[in-house]
Every structure is written in C-alpha cells, then in structure tokens.
C-alpha cells in the first residue's frame, strides 16, 4: 500500500499557488505551528513547508521534521477527570503535521485553480489509502464543495472547526 498521497494536480501551476497561499497565511498570522514543535521545528517549519511546496511533497516534509528532531518528545495533556499528565508525543506526529498542512495548501491551490478555470465546485476524493477509513471520512468521498467557500474555510484562523477535510489522518483531498 502506498504511503504517499496521490495529488492529481501537483504540477508547477499548483505549486506556485501553494507558495502564494503559504505566504498569505504567514503574512496574516494564520500559519499553523504545532504545539508539538520544539525550537528547531518552530524555526524550520516555514522554510521546509515552502521548499516542500516548491519541489517536493508531504513525505519529504515529514522526513525533514523527523531528521531535524523538530518535534518535542513529551507533552502535557489534560486528564479526563481533571488535572494534567505528561505523555510521549506520538511517533507519527511529524507525519501527521506534514501531511495535514501540505494537503491544506494543496487544496487551497486547487480551489484557486478551479475558480480560475471556471469551475464552481471541487470534488472530495481519497488521496491516501488507509487501512480502515473512519466512517465520517468515507461519507465525504465523492461529494462536491464550492471552491470559493472551501478556500475561505482553508484560509480560516480556526481550521479545525471550519474545514471537515482537515481532520488528522483522513487521507482526503480535492480535485476538479
């Protein structure tokens, strides 16, 4: 099973739009920085993300995070009954971050391309196959979304509440 996303339009035009969207997010203080980043991750994130958009992919981006030791090893978590505990950061944290944010900017670029090409809608597809996709992810496959509305969701400050396509590890992306 392939461990990479199948981005159907990851070409020079999409990459240029991704870079514009990354710059836009950075300028508007809307670039997501993981709380799991250490100082290395916080400093290296934007250059790595930009280089991934220019020349590479989400897999390369995850490798950069892992190779540089960009993630914390421990984090504080709230306990269900109150109080806090210290826990290990999951081994998949770098991969989850890289995939989610690379895909966010890829989808923003696809929304812009669709609009430029006179298409009002984009379609959700499974870009990365998972062992057993969550039912809520499966339910989104094949649906159409308005490109302009989705672009605004992807640019939103509170992505987790606005964009259902950005749930961690969904494996979903968009095309037209």
LOMAR-337154 format. One record per residue (C-alpha): residue in three letters; y, x, z. Coordinates in steps of 0.1 Angstrom, whole numbers, padded with zeros to 4 digits, always signed. Last residue first. Layout:
ALAYXZ/...
This chain:
UNK+0190-0119-0102/UNK+0176-0099-0074/UNK+0175-0099-0036/UNK+0158-0081-0007/UNK+0130-0089+0018/UNK+0108-0064+0036/UNK+0114-0083+0069/UNK+0113-0052+0090/UNK+0144-0060+0110/UNK+0161-0093+0102/UNK+0187-0086+0075/UNK+0179-0115+0052/UNK+0189-0140+0078/UNK+0226-0129+0075/UNK+0251-0144+0098/UNK+0240-0139+0134/UNK+0226-0104+0130/UNK+0254-0094+0107/UNK+0282-0098+0133/UNK+0310-0080+0116/UNK+0305-0097+0083/UNK+0302-0078+0050/UNK+0267-0089+0044/UNK+0277-0125+0052/UNK+0306-0123+0027/UNK+0282-0110+0000/UNK+0258-0138+0007/UNK+0286-0164+0001/UNK+0296-0147-0031/UNK+0261-0144-0045/UNK+0251-0180-0036/UNK+0215-0179-0024/UNK+0184-0188-0043/UNK+0150-0192-0025/UNK+0120-0173-0039/UNK+0109-0158-0006/UNK+0128-0172+0024/UNK+0098-0190+0039/UNK+0078-0158+0039/UNK+0103-0142+0061/UNK+0103-0171+0086/UNK+0065-0170+0086/UNK+0065-0133+0096/UNK+0048-0111+0069/UNK+0013-0099+0076/UNK+0005-0064+0064/UNK+0039-0058+0050/UNK+0049-0055+0013/UNK+0084-0042+0005/UNK+0107-0058-0019/UNK+0096-0094-0012/UNK+0120-0115-0032/UNK+0152-0135-0025/UNK+0170-0148-0055/UNK+0207-0143-0064/UNK+0231-0170-0075/UNK+0264-0175-0093/UNK+0255-0152-0122/UNK+0285-0143-0145/UNK+0276-0106-0148/UNK+0304-0095-0125/UNK+0291-0121-0099/UNK+0255-0108-0102/UNK+0267-0072-0099/UNK+0287-0080-0068/UNK+0258-0097-0051/UNK+0235-0068-0062/UNK+0259-0043-0046/UNK+0259-0062-0013/UNK+0221-0064-0015/UNK+0219-0026-0019/UNK+0243-0021+0009/UNK+0222-0042+0033/UNK+0190-0026+0019/UNK+0202+0009+0028/UNK+0211-0005+0063/UNK+0178-0022+0070/UNK+0156+0005+0056/UNK+0173+0034+0073/UNK+0175+0017+0107/UNK+0139+0005+0106/UNK+0127+0040+0095/UNK+0147+0057+0122/UNK+0135+0034+0149/UNK+0098+0035+0139/UNK+0088+0059+0168/UNK+0100+0032+0192/UNK+0127+0044+0217/UNK+0109+0051+0250/UNK+0118+0028+0279/UNK+0142+0029+0309/UNK+0144-0002+0329/UNK+0171-0027+0339/UNK+0177-0055+0363/UNK+0169-0092+0358/UNK+0138-0113+0354/UNK+0133-0105+0317/UNK+0142-0068+0322/UNK+0172-0053+0303/UNK+0165-0022+0284/UNK+0179+0014+0288/UNK+0169+0038+0261/UNK+0149+0070+0257/UNK+0142+0094+0229/UNK+0175+0091+0213/UNK+0176+0092+0175/UNK+0191+0118+0152/UNK+0164+0144+0155/UNK+0176+0160+0123/UNK+0142+0156+0106/UNK+0138+0120+0117/UNK+0172+0108+0105/UNK+0169+0127+0073/UNK+0134+0113+0067/UNK+0147+0078+0072/UNK+0174+0084+0046/UNK+0148+0097+0021/UNK+0127+0066+0026/UNK+0157+0043+0021/UNK+0165+0058-0013/UNK+0180+0089-0030/UNK+0209+0100-0052/UNK+0242+0082-0044/UNK+0231+0056-0019/UNK+0210+0082+0000/UNK+0240+0105-0001/UNK+0263+0078+0014/UNK+0238+0069+0041/UNK+0234+0106+0050/UNK+0271+0113+0051/UNK+0278+0081+0071/UNK+0249+0087+0096/UNK+0254+0124+0104/UNK+0279+0123+0132/UNK+0264+0093+0151/UNK+0229+0106+0144/UNK+0236+0141+0158/UNK+0254+0126+0188/UNK+0223+0104+0197/UNK+0217+0073+0177/UNK+0198+0045+0194/UNK+0229+0023+0198/UNK+0227+0022+0160/UNK+0260+0026+0141/UNK+0267-0004+0118/UNK+0297+0002+0095/UNK+0322-0026+0100/UNK+0352-0005+0111/UNK+0371-0019+0081/UNK+0374+0015+0065/UNK+0337+0023+0071/UNK+0325-0011+0057/UNK+0347-0006+0026/UNK+0334+0029+0021/UNK+0298+0017+0024/UNK+0306-0011-0001/UNK+0321+0013-0026/UNK+0290+0035-0023/UNK+0267+0006-0029/UNK+0288-0004-0060/UNK+0283+0031-0074/UNK+0246+0030-0066/UNK+0242-0004-0083/UNK+0258+0009-0115/UNK+0238+0041-0115/UNK+0205+0023-0110/UNK+0186+0006-0082/UNK+0181-0027-0100/UNK+0146-0038-0090/UNK+0145-0022-0055/UNK+0108-0019-0048/UNK+0110-0008-0011/UNK+0089+0021+0000/UNK+0056+0023+0020/UNK+0034+0013-0010/UNK+0000+0000+0000/
